[in-house]
């Protein structure tokens, strides 16, 4: 499992980046969600890596 936190706003980002952030379940800045460590989720994280903080959940 991965802990993903949205650190910066998606305002002004490209549509595919904003969609990836929303697809991860993140709604607002400093919102944290737990997601499974799958290839699909890794792809969404890689699209928006400059906006996110990713940590391995315990």
Protein Blocks (a to p, Z undefined) as FASTA:
>chain_A
ZZdddfbdfehiafklmmmmmmnopabghiacdddddfklmmmmmmmmmmpccdddZZ
